[in-house]
């Protein structure tokens, strides 16, 4: 990647060789790159955190983290809506390929339906609905991670403030 945040990676150039059969080449490396791009872009827009002048301390913004988590949950709901739309519009008994008269057309129609919703020995992860569910789960896991980070940061900040206040006696923070 050239550093342009609007440029998508070339799947053929990303990832290790010898991936499992049926896997998208480089998908794990690609997901990490997308995570980094999304985190960088979102942080620039919403400032979920900043590094202190010494380069070692982190000042987080838990409210911004929770805002990003809410946006990710909205994205997950959109993936659910898209999956529902795919099931309503793509799964039809007779798509019109001659499947009522031609056995090979029926087999092709059945295979198409299986690739949309699963069945015929096709793993759910290799279906359109499964792919959309994976994206939904990815968004939800990132949202949960941000919520946990915000909570942990606030808890640590409260504990540190309490400790410093108890040491200082009269000098309260």
C-alpha positions in Angstrom: 0.0 0.0 0.0 1.3 3.4 -0.8 0.0 5.1 2.3 -3.1 6.5 0.6 -6.0 5.6 3.0 -8.4 5.5 0.1 -6.4 2.8 -1.8 -7.5 -0.8 -1.3 -4.9 -3.5 -1.1 -4.3 -5.9 -3.9 -5.4 -9.4 -2.6 -2.7 -11.1 -4.7 0.1 -9.1 -3.0 -1.1 -9.6 0.6 -0.8 -12.7 2.7 1.2 -15.9 3.1 1.3 -18.8 0.7 -0.1 -22.2 1.6 -3.5 -20.9 2.9 -6.3 -23.4 3.4 -8.3 -24.5 0.3 -11.2 -22.2 -0.3 -9.7 -19.4 1.8 -9.3 -16.0 0.2 -5.6 -15.4 -0.2 -4.2 -13.0 2.3 -7.5 -12.3 4.0 -6.0 -12.2 7.5 -3.3 -9.8 6.5 -5.8 -7.7 4.6 -8.1 -7.5 7.6 -5.2 -6.3 9.7 -4.5 -3.6 7.2 -8.1 -2.6 7.1 -8.2 -2.5 10.9 -5.1 -0.2 10.9 -6.5 2.1 8.2 -9.9 2.3 9.9 -8.4 3.0 13.3 -6.1 5.7 12.0 -8.8 7.4 10.0 -11.4 7.2 12.8 -8.8 8.4 15.4 -7.9 11.4 13.1 -11.6 12.3 12.9 -12.7 11.7 16.5 -9.5 11.6 18.6 -10.1 8.4 20.6 -6.6 8.8 22.0 -3.3 10.6 21.9 0.3 9.9 23.0 1.8 12.2 25.6 4.8 14.4 25.0 7.2 11.8 26.4 6.0 9.3 23.7 5.0 6.8 26.3 1.8 7.9 28.0 -1.6 7.4 26.4 -4.5 9.8 27.0 -7.6 8.0 25.8 -11.0 9.5 25.1 -13.5 6.9 26.4 -16.5 8.8 25.1 -15.1 8.8 21.6 -14.4 5.0 21.9 -18.0 4.4 22.8 -19.1 6.6 19.9 -17.1 4.5 17.5 -18.5 1.3 19.1 -22.0 2.6 18.5 -21.2 3.3 14.9 -19.8 -0.2 14.5 -23.0 -1.6 15.9 -24.9 0.4 13.3 -22.7 -1.1 10.6 -23.3 -4.6 12.0 -27.1 -4.0 11.8 -26.7 -2.9 8.2 -24.9 -6.2 7.4 -27.9 -8.0 9.0 -30.2 -6.0 6.8 -28.2 -6.8 3.7 -28.1 -10.5 4.5 -31.9 -10.4 4.9 -32.3 -8.6 1.6 -30.0 -11.2 -0.1 -32.2 -14.1 1.3 -35.4 -12.4 0.2 -34.2 -11.4 -3.3 -31.7 -14.1 -4.3 -33.3 -17.3 -2.9 -36.1 -18.2 -5.3 -37.5 -21.6 -6.1 -37.4 -21.1 -9.9 -35.0 -18.3 -11.1 -36.0 -18.9 -14.7 -33.1 -20.8 -16.0 -35.2 -23.7 -17.3 -34.8 -25.6 -14.1 -38.4 -27.0 -14.4 -37.4 -28.7 -17.7 -33.7 -29.1 -17.7 -32.0 -31.2 -15.0 -28.6 -29.3 -15.3 -30.4 -26.0 -14.9 -32.0 -27.3 -11.7 -28.6 -28.4 -10.4 -27.2 -25.0 -11.3 -30.1 -23.2 -9.5 -29.7 -25.4 -6.5 -25.9 -24.7 -6.4 -26.6 -20.9 -6.7 -29.1 -21.1 -3.8 -26.6 -23.1 -1.7 -23.9 -20.4 -2.3 -26.3 -17.7 -1.1 -27.7 -19.4 2.0 -25.8 -22.7 2.6 -26.5 -26.3 2.0 -25.3 -29.0 -0.4 -22.1 -29.5 1.6 -21.1 -25.8 1.3 -19.7 -24.5 4.5 -21.6 -21.5 5.9 -18.5 -19.3 5.8 -18.3 -19.8 2.1 -21.8 -18.5 1.4 -23.0 -14.9 0.8 -25.0 -14.9 4.0 -22.0 -16.4 5.9 -19.7 -13.8 4.4 -22.0 -11.0 5.5 -22.3 -12.5 9.0 -18.5 -12.6 9.3 -18.4 -8.8 8.5 -21.2 -8.2 11.1 -19.2 -10.3 13.7 -16.0 -8.3 12.9 -17.8 -5.0 13.5 -19.4 -6.3 16.7 -16.0 -7.6 18.0 -14.4 -4.2 17.3 -17.3 -2.5 19.1 -16.9 -4.8 22.1 -13.2 -4.2 22.2 -13.6 -0.4 22.2 -16.2 -0.6 25.0 -13.8 -2.8 27.1 -10.9 -0.4 26.4 -13.0 2.6 27.5 -14.1 0.8 30.6 -10.6 -0.4 31.5 -9.2 3.1 30.9 -11.7 4.8 33.1 -11.3 2.1 35.8 -7.5 2.6 35.7 -7.8 6.3 35.8 -10.2 6.2 38.8 -7.9 3.8 40.6 -4.9 6.0 40.0 -6.7 9.2 41.0 -7.9 7.5 44.2 -4.4 6.3 45.0 -2.9 9.8 44.4 -5.6 11.4 46.5 -5.0 9.1 49.4 -1.2 9.7 49.3 -1.5 13.5 49.0 -3.7 13.9 52.0 -4.7 17.5 51.8 -3.8 17.9 48.2 -6.7 16.5 46.2 -6.5 16.0 42.5 
